Amino acid sequence: MNRFVILGLVVLALVGLWTGAWFWAAGAATSYVQSLETADGVSTPRLSCDQFAITGFPFGFDATCTGATIVSLDTTVTVAGLKASVLVYNPFHVLAFAQSPVTMDDAVTGSRSRLDFADAEASARLSGWRIGRVSLVVNAPVWNDTILEDRLIADADRFELHLVDDPDRHDAKAGLASLAEYVTVEGLSAPLQKIVNAKATLQGEISNLPDDVRVYGDPDLIRRWQAAGGRFNLVSIDAADGTDFYRSSGTLGLDSQGRVEGQVKITSRGVVERLDPMIPANAKGLLLGGQAADGSYSQTINFAAGVVLSGLVPVGFIPPVW
């Protein structure tokens, strides 16, 4: 047989195998999404789509869900459209997109709200089975309370969130990883809090997480994190609106019984005055401390066995997480 004929047959066989594998994977993914329509909404969120399709043959998978409804416990979220894309030759890098609006309803509290935005994009990249980077960027978000009519809760020019693996903190032997966290909000306005065109940033680190994302569905994940000495290190929250500001830093974790422990230090100026209509006068000092000569306030909030202490004064209690 002519060698070119043989080569052609091999190519045709490979194309057939590739096509069959692609359609098998697309069918399996479609079946999984359809199975979520009958989930209980408690142990597993229930997802339904007005329309669902997977395209992108032959080198990618583009899963599109229009008219998405997600039910988890008493919360129902609807999204105008969702899309996730992955390339066959780079399956550890996923891009996701959402279309506005997003509505949120809570059957317990009766709260209803809507989030509008110009665009929203997320991405997730793995390094092996370890998180390499997770990002979310939302442009021009507008959040409205919609119980009676649209009432602006907050809007912003841009929101960004990034989780980035710290390779220097990776303990391959123990199977533990640490993630740096960065959050930025630009052009933030919130009428009730009298915030106009503020900027806020958060920098933190989550230490001693399992380095394999395949165990993140484990119901004992938080226990494992605590047993490994996991902590959330709040490097800084820095928010400013004109000459007013709010800054905090600290470290939080869980004790062996799942109760919050740690300490957060807070300094601020102008925040106490903005809280006038919302918090009783005697509570402001407990939350934000006493006033210094320059008009700023400072306070240390301690957490021990789930008890929240303003300095040494108990002011609340956080139930254990297990």
Contacts in CASP RR format, 6 or more apart in sequence:
PFRMAT RR
TARGET T0000
AUTHOR 0000-0000-0000
METHOD contacts of the structure
MODEL  1
MNRFVILGLVVLALVGLWTGAWFWAAGAATSYVQSLETADGVSTPRLSCD
QFAITGFPFGFDATCTGATIVSLDTTVTVAGLKASVLVYNPFHVLAFAQS
PVTMDDAVTGSRSRLDFADAEASARLSGWRIGRVSLVVNAPVWNDTILED
RLIADADRFELHLVDDPDRHDAKAGLASLAEYVTVEGLSAPLQKIVNAKA
TLQGEISNLPDDVRVYGDPDLIRRWQAAGGRFNLVSIDAADGTDFYRSSG
TLGLDSQGRVEGQVKITSRGVVERLDPMIPANAKGLLLGGQAADGSYSQT
INFAAGVVLSGLVPVGFIPPVW
18 58 0 8 1.000
19 57 0 8 1.000
19 58 0 8 1.000
22 57 0 8 1.000
22 58 0 8 1.000
22 88 0 8 1.000
23 57 0 8 1.000
25 61 0 8 1.000
26 54 0 8 1.000
26 57 0 8 1.000
26 61 0 8 1.000
27 54 0 8 1.000
29 54 0 8 1.000
29 61 0 8 1.000
29 63 0 8 1.000
30 52 0 8 1.000
30 54 0 8 1.000
33 47 0 8 1.000
33 49 0 8 1.000
33 52 0 8 1.000
33 63 0 8 1.000
33 65 0 8 1.000
34 52 0 8 1.000
36 44 0 8 1.000
36 45 0 8 1.000
36 46 0 8 1.000
36 47 0 8 1.000
36 48 0 8 1.000
37 46 0 8 1.000
37 47 0 8 1.000
37 48 0 8 1.000
38 46 0 8 1.000
39 45 0 8 1.000
39 46 0 8 1.000
39 47 0 8 1.000
40 46 0 8 1.000
41 71 0 8 1.000
41 72 0 8 1.000
41 73 0 8 1.000
42 72 0 8 1.000
42 73 0 8 1.000
45 70 0 8 1.000
45 71 0 8 1.000
45 72 0 8 1.000
46 69 0 8 1.000
46 70 0 8 1.000
46 71 0 8 1.000
46 72 0 8 1.000
47 65 0 8 1.000
47 68 0 8 1.000
47 69 0 8 1.000
47 70 0 8 1.000
48 68 0 8 1.000
48 69 0 8 1.000
49 65 0 8 1.000
49 66 0 8 1.000
49 67 0 8 1.000
49 68 0 8 1.000
49 69 0 8 1.000
50 66 0 8 1.000
50 67 0 8 1.000
50 68 0 8 1.000
51 64 0 8 1.000
51 65 0 8 1.000
51 66 0 8 1.000
51 67 0 8 1.000
52 63 0 8 1.000
52 64 0 8 1.000
52 65 0 8 1.000
52 66 0 8 1.000
53 63 0 8 1.000
53 64 0 8 1.000
54 61 0 8 1.000
54 62 0 8 1.000
54 63 0 8 1.000
54 64 0 8 1.000
55 62 0 8 1.000
55 64 0 8 1.000
56 62 0 8 1.000
58 88 0 8 1.000
59 87 0 8 1.000
59 88 0 8 1.000
59 89 0 8 1.000
60 85 0 8 1.000
60 86 0 8 1.000
60 87 0 8 1.000
60 88 0 8 1.000
61 85 0 8 1.000
61 86 0 8 1.000
61 88 0 8 1.000
62 83 0 8 1.000
62 84 0 8 1.000
62 85 0 8 1.000
63 83 0 8 1.000
63 84 0 8 1.000
63 85 0 8 1.000
64 81 0 8 1.000
64 82 0 8 1.000
64 83 0 8 1.000
65 79 0 8 1.000
65 81 0 8 1.000
65 82 0 8 1.000
65 83 0 8 1.000
66 80 0 8 1.000
66 81 0 8 1.000
66 82 0 8 1.000
67 78 0 8 1.000
67 79 0 8 1.000
67 80 0 8 1.000
67 81 0 8 1.000
68 78 0 8 1.000
68 79 0 8 1.000
68 80 0 8 1.000
68 81 0 8 1.000
68 82 0 8 1.000
69 76 0 8 1.000
69 77 0 8 1.000
69 78 0 8 1.000
70 76 0 8 1.000
70 77 0 8 1.000
70 78 0 8 1.000
70 79 0 8 1.000
71 77 0 8 1.000
74 106 0 8 1.000
74 107 0 8 1.000
74 108 0 8 1.000
75 104 0 8 1.000
75 105 0 8 1.000
75 106 0 8 1.000
75 107 0 8 1.000
76 104 0 8 1.000
76 105 0 8 1.000
76 107 0 8 1.000
77 102 0 8 1.000
77 103 0 8 1.000
77 104 0 8 1.000
77 105 0 8 1.000
78 102 0 8 1.000
78 103 0 8 1.000
79 98 0 8 1.000
79 99 0 8 1.000
79 102 0 8 1.000
80 98 0 8 1.000
80 99 0 8 1.000
80 100 0 8 1.000
80 101 0 8 1.000
80 102 0 8 1.000
81 98 0 8 1.000
81 99 0 8 1.000
82 96 0 8 1.000
82 97 0 8 1.000
82 98 0 8 1.000
82 99 0 8 1.000
83 96 0 8 1.000
83 97 0 8 1.000
83 98 0 8 1.000
84 94 0 8 1.000
84 95 0 8 1.000
84 96 0 8 1.000
84 97 0 8 1.000
85 94 0 8 1.000
85 95 0 8 1.000
85 96 0 8 1.000
85 97 0 8 1.000
86 93 0 8 1.000
86 94 0 8 1.000
86 95 0 8 1.000
87 93 0 8 1.000
92 125 0 8 1.000
92 126 0 8 1.000
92 127 0 8 1.000
92 128 0 8 1.000
93 123 0 8 1.000
93 124 0 8 1.000
93 125 0 8 1.000
93 126 0 8 1.000
94 123 0 8 1.000
94 124 0 8 1.000
94 125 0 8 1.000
95 121 0 8 1.000
95 122 0 8 1.000
95 123 0 8 1.000
96 121 0 8 1.000
96 122 0 8 1.000
96 123 0 8 1.000
96 124 0 8 1.000
97 119 0 8 1.000
97 120 0 8 1.000
97 121 0 8 1.000
97 122 0 8 1.000
98 120 0 8 1.000
98 121 0 8 1.000
98 122 0 8 1.000
100 115 0 8 1.000
100 116 0 8 1.000
100 117 0 8 1.000
100 118 0 8 1.000
100 120 0 8 1.000
101 114 0 8 1.000
101 115 0 8 1.000
101 116 0 8 1.000
102 114 0 8 1.000
102 115 0 8 1.000
103 112 0 8 1.000
103 113 0 8 1.000
103 114 0 8 1.000
103 115 0 8 1.000
103 146 0 8 1.000
104 111 0 8 1.000
104 112 0 8 1.000
104 113 0 8 1.000
104 114 0 8 1.000
104 115 0 8 1.000
105 111 0 8 1.000
105 112 0 8 1.000
106 112 0 8 1.000
110 147 0 8 1.000
111 145 0 8 1.000
111 147 0 8 1.000
112 145 0 8 1.000
112 146 0 8 1.000
112 147 0 8 1.000
113 143 0 8 1.000
113 144 0 8 1.000
113 145 0 8 1.000
113 146 0 8 1.000
113 153 0 8 1.000
114 143 0 8 1.000
114 144 0 8 1.000
114 146 0 8 1.000
114 150 0 8 1.000
115 141 0 8 1.000
115 142 0 8 1.000
115 143 0 8 1.000
115 144 0 8 1.000
116 141 0 8 1.000
116 142 0 8 1.000
116 144 0 8 1.000
117 138 0 8 1.000
117 139 0 8 1.000
117 140 0 8 1.000
117 141 0 8 1.000
117 142 0 8 1.000
118 139 0 8 1.000
118 140 0 8 1.000
119 138 0 8 1.000
119 139 0 8 1.000
120 136 0 8 1.000
120 137 0 8 1.000
120 138 0 8 1.000
120 139 0 8 1.000
120 141 0 8 1.000
121 136 0 8 1.000
121 137 0 8 1.000
122 134 0 8 1.000
122 135 0 8 1.000
122 136 0 8 1.000
122 137 0 8 1.000
123 133 0 8 1.000
123 134 0 8 1.000
123 135 0 8 1.000
124 131 0 8 1.000
124 133 0 8 1.000
124 134 0 8 1.000
124 135 0 8 1.000
125 131 0 8 1.000
125 132 0 8 1.000
125 133 0 8 1.000
125 134 0 8 1.000
126 132 0 8 1.000
126 213 0 8 1.000
127 165 0 8 1.000
129 211 0 8 1.000
129 212 0 8 1.000
129 213 0 8 1.000
129 214 0 8 1.000
130 165 0 8 1.000
130 170 0 8 1.000
130 177 0 8 1.000
130 211 0 8 1.000
130 212 0 8 1.000
130 213 0 8 1.000
131 163 0 8 1.000
131 165 0 8 1.000
131 177 0 8 1.000
131 179 0 8 1.000
131 213 0 8 1.000
132 164 0 8 1.000
132 165 0 8 1.000
133 162 0 8 1.000
133 163 0 8 1.000
133 164 0 8 1.000
133 165 0 8 1.000
134 162 0 8 1.000
134 163 0 8 1.000
135 160 0 8 1.000
135 161 0 8 1.000
135 162 0 8 1.000
135 163 0 8 1.000
136 159 0 8 1.000
136 160 0 8 1.000
136 161 0 8 1.000
136 162 0 8 1.000
137 158 0 8 1.000
137 159 0 8 1.000
137 160 0 8 1.000
137 161 0 8 1.000
138 158 0 8 1.000
138 159 0 8 1.000
138 160 0 8 1.000
139 157 0 8 1.000
139 158 0 8 1.000
140 155 0 8 1.000
140 156 0 8 1.000
140 157 0 8 1.000
140 158 0 8 1.000
141 155 0 8 1.000
141 156 0 8 1.000
141 159 0 8 1.000
142 152 0 8 1.000
142 155 0 8 1.000
143 152 0 8 1.000
143 153 0 8 1.000
143 154 0 8 1.000
143 155 0 8 1.000
144 150 0 8 1.000
144 151 0 8 1.000
144 152 0 8 1.000
144 153 0 8 1.000
145 151 0 8 1.000
145 152 0 8 1.000
145 153 0 8 1.000
152 191 0 8 1.000
153 190 0 8 1.000
153 192 0 8 1.000
154 188 0 8 1.000
154 189 0 8 1.000
154 190 0 8 1.000
154 195 0 8 1.000
155 188 0 8 1.000
155 189 0 8 1.000
156 185 0 8 1.000
156 186 0 8 1.000
156 187 0 8 1.000
156 188 0 8 1.000
156 189 0 8 1.000
157 186 0 8 1.000
157 187 0 8 1.000
158 184 0 8 1.000
158 185 0 8 1.000
158 186 0 8 1.000
158 187 0 8 1.000
159 183 0 8 1.000
159 184 0 8 1.000
159 185 0 8 1.000
159 186 0 8 1.000
160 182 0 8 1.000
160 183 0 8 1.000
160 184 0 8 1.000
160 185 0 8 1.000
161 181 0 8 1.000
161 182 0 8 1.000
161 183 0 8 1.000
162 181 0 8 1.000
162 182 0 8 1.000
162 183 0 8 1.000
163 179 0 8 1.000
163 180 0 8 1.000
163 181 0 8 1.000
163 206 0 8 1.000
164 179 0 8 1.000
164 180 0 8 1.000
164 181 0 8 1.000
164 182 0 8 1.000
165 177 0 8 1.000
165 178 0 8 1.000
165 179 0 8 1.000
165 180 0 8 1.000
166 177 0 8 1.000
166 178 0 8 1.000
166 179 0 8 1.000
166 180 0 8 1.000
166 205 0 8 1.000
169 177 0 8 1.000
169 178 0 8 1.000
169 207 0 8 1.000
170 176 0 8 1.000
170 177 0 8 1.000
170 178 0 8 1.000
170 211 0 8 1.000
171 177 0 8 1.000
171 211 0 8 1.000
172 211 0 8 1.000
174 228 0 8 1.000
175 210 0 8 1.000
175 211 0 8 1.000
175 212 0 8 1.000
176 208 0 8 1.000
176 209 0 8 1.000
176 210 0 8 1.000
176 211 0 8 1.000
176 228 0 8 1.000
177 208 0 8 1.000
177 209 0 8 1.000
177 210 0 8 1.000
177 211 0 8 1.000
178 205 0 8 1.000
178 206 0 8 1.000
178 207 0 8 1.000
178 208 0 8 1.000
178 209 0 8 1.000
179 205 0 8 1.000
179 206 0 8 1.000
179 209 0 8 1.000
180 203 0 8 1.000
180 204 0 8 1.000
180 205 0 8 1.000
181 202 0 8 1.000
181 203 0 8 1.000
181 204 0 8 1.000
181 205 0 8 1.000
181 206 0 8 1.000
182 201 0 8 1.000
182 202 0 8 1.000
182 203 0 8 1.000
182 204 0 8 1.000
183 200 0 8 1.000
183 201 0 8 1.000
183 202 0 8 1.000
184 199 0 8 1.000
184 200 0 8 1.000
184 201 0 8 1.000
184 202 0 8 1.000
185 198 0 8 1.000
185 199 0 8 1.000
185 200 0 8 1.000
185 201 0 8 1.000
186 199 0 8 1.000
187 197 0 8 1.000
187 198 0 8 1.000
187 199 0 8 1.000
188 195 0 8 1.000
188 197 0 8 1.000
188 198 0 8 1.000
188 199 0 8 1.000
188 200 0 8 1.000
188 241 0 8 1.000
189 195 0 8 1.000
189 196 0 8 1.000
189 197 0 8 1.000
189 198 0 8 1.000
192 277 0 8 1.000
192 278 0 8 1.000
193 274 0 8 1.000
193 275 0 8 1.000
194 274 0 8 1.000
195 241 0 8 1.000
195 274 0 8 1.000
196 241 0 8 1.000
197 241 0 8 1.000
198 239 0 8 1.000
198 240 0 8 1.000
198 241 0 8 1.000
198 242 0 8 1.000
199 239 0 8 1.000
199 240 0 8 1.000
200 237 0 8 1.000
200 238 0 8 1.000
200 239 0 8 1.000
200 240 0 8 1.000
201 236 0 8 1.000
201 237 0 8 1.000
201 238 0 8 1.000
201 239 0 8 1.000
202 234 0 8 1.000
202 236 0 8 1.000
202 237 0 8 1.000
202 238 0 8 1.000
203 235 0 8 1.000
203 236 0 8 1.000
204 232 0 8 1.000
204 233 0 8 1.000
204 234 0 8 1.000
204 235 0 8 1.000
204 236 0 8 1.000
205 232 0 8 1.000
205 233 0 8 1.000
205 235 0 8 1.000
206 230 0 8 1.000
206 231 0 8 1.000
206 232 0 8 1.000
206 233 0 8 1.000
207 229 0 8 1.000
207 230 0 8 1.000
207 231 0 8 1.000
207 232 0 8 1.000
207 233 0 8 1.000
208 225 0 8 1.000
208 228 0 8 1.000
208 229 0 8 1.000
208 230 0 8 1.000
208 231 0 8 1.000
209 225 0 8 1.000
209 230 0 8 1.000
210 216 0 8 1.000
210 221 0 8 1.000
210 224 0 8 1.000
210 225 0 8 1.000
210 228 0 8 1.000
215 221 0 8 1.000
215 224 0 8 1.000
218 224 0 8 1.000
222 254 0 8 1.000
222 258 0 8 1.000
222 321 0 8 1.000
222 322 0 8 1.000
223 258 0 8 1.000
223 322 0 8 1.000
225 254 0 8 1.000
226 253 0 8 1.000
226 254 0 8 1.000
226 255 0 8 1.000
226 256 0 8 1.000
226 258 0 8 1.000
230 253 0 8 1.000
231 251 0 8 1.000
231 252 0 8 1.000
231 253 0 8 1.000
232 251 0 8 1.000
232 252 0 8 1.000
232 253 0 8 1.000
233 250 0 8 1.000
233 251 0 8 1.000
234 248 0 8 1.000
234 249 0 8 1.000
234 250 0 8 1.000
234 251 0 8 1.000
234 252 0 8 1.000
234 264 0 8 1.000
235 249 0 8 1.000
236 247 0 8 1.000
236 248 0 8 1.000
236 249 0 8 1.000
237 246 0 8 1.000
237 247 0 8 1.000
237 248 0 8 1.000
237 249 0 8 1.000
238 245 0 8 1.000
238 246 0 8 1.000
238 247 0 8 1.000
239 245 0 8 1.000
239 246 0 8 1.000
239 247 0 8 1.000
240 246 0 8 1.000
243 269 0 8 1.000
244 268 0 8 1.000
244 269 0 8 1.000
244 270 0 8 1.000
244 271 0 8 1.000
244 274 0 8 1.000
245 267 0 8 1.000
245 268 0 8 1.000
245 269 0 8 1.000
245 270 0 8 1.000
246 266 0 8 1.000
246 267 0 8 1.000
246 268 0 8 1.000
246 271 0 8 1.000
247 266 0 8 1.000
247 267 0 8 1.000
247 268 0 8 1.000
248 264 0 8 1.000
248 265 0 8 1.000
248 266 0 8 1.000
248 267 0 8 1.000
249 264 0 8 1.000
249 265 0 8 1.000
250 262 0 8 1.000
250 263 0 8 1.000
250 264 0 8 1.000
250 265 0 8 1.000
251 262 0 8 1.000
251 263 0 8 1.000
252 260 0 8 1.000
252 261 0 8 1.000
252 262 0 8 1.000
252 264 0 8 1.000
252 303 0 8 1.000
253 260 0 8 1.000
253 261 0 8 1.000
253 262 0 8 1.000
254 260 0 8 1.000
254 261 0 8 1.000
254 321 0 8 1.000
255 261 0 8 1.000
255 305 0 8 1.000
257 305 0 8 1.000
257 320 0 8 1.000
258 320 0 8 1.000
258 321 0 8 1.000
258 322 0 8 1.000
259 305 0 8 1.000
259 306 0 8 1.000
259 318 0 8 1.000
259 320 0 8 1.000
260 303 0 8 1.000
260 306 0 8 1.000
260 318 0 8 1.000
260 321 0 8 1.000
261 303 0 8 1.000
261 304 0 8 1.000
261 305 0 8 1.000
261 306 0 8 1.000
262 302 0 8 1.000
262 303 0 8 1.000
262 304 0 8 1.000
263 300 0 8 1.000
263 301 0 8 1.000
263 302 0 8 1.000
263 303 0 8 1.000
264 300 0 8 1.000
264 301 0 8 1.000
264 303 0 8 1.000
265 298 0 8 1.000
265 299 0 8 1.000
265 300 0 8 1.000
265 301 0 8 1.000
266 288 0 8 1.000
266 289 0 8 1.000
266 297 0 8 1.000
266 298 0 8 1.000
266 299 0 8 1.000
266 300 0 8 1.000
266 301 0 8 1.000
267 296 0 8 1.000
267 297 0 8 1.000
267 298 0 8 1.000
268 288 0 8 1.000
268 296 0 8 1.000
268 297 0 8 1.000
268 298 0 8 1.000
269 294 0 8 1.000
269 295 0 8 1.000
269 296 0 8 1.000
269 297 0 8 1.000
271 288 0 8 1.000
271 297 0 8 1.000
272 284 0 8 1.000
272 285 0 8 1.000
272 288 0 8 1.000
272 291 0 8 1.000
272 297 0 8 1.000
275 284 0 8 1.000
279 287 0 8 1.000
283 315 0 8 1.000
285 297 0 8 1.000
285 299 0 8 1.000
285 310 0 8 1.000
286 299 0 8 1.000
286 310 0 8 1.000
286 313 0 8 1.000
286 315 0 8 1.000
287 299 0 8 1.000
287 301 0 8 1.000
287 310 0 8 1.000
287 315 0 8 1.000
288 297 0 8 1.000
288 298 0 8 1.000
288 299 0 8 1.000
289 297 0 8 1.000
289 298 0 8 1.000
289 299 0 8 1.000
289 310 0 8 1.000
290 297 0 8 1.000
290 298 0 8 1.000
290 299 0 8 1.000
291 297 0 8 1.000
292 298 0 8 1.000
299 310 0 8 1.000
299 311 0 8 1.000
300 310 0 8 1.000
300 311 0 8 1.000
301 308 0 8 1.000
301 309 0 8 1.000
301 310 0 8 1.000
301 311 0 8 1.000
302 308 0 8 1.000
302 309 0 8 1.000
302 311 0 8 1.000
302 312 0 8 1.000
303 309 0 8 1.000
303 318 0 8 1.000
306 317 0 8 1.000
306 318 0 8 1.000
306 319 0 8 1.000
306 320 0 8 1.000
307 314 0 8 1.000
307 316 0 8 1.000
307 317 0 8 1.000
308 314 0 8 1.000
308 315 0 8 1.000
308 316 0 8 1.000
308 317 0 8 1.000
308 318 0 8 1.000
309 315 0 8 1.000
END
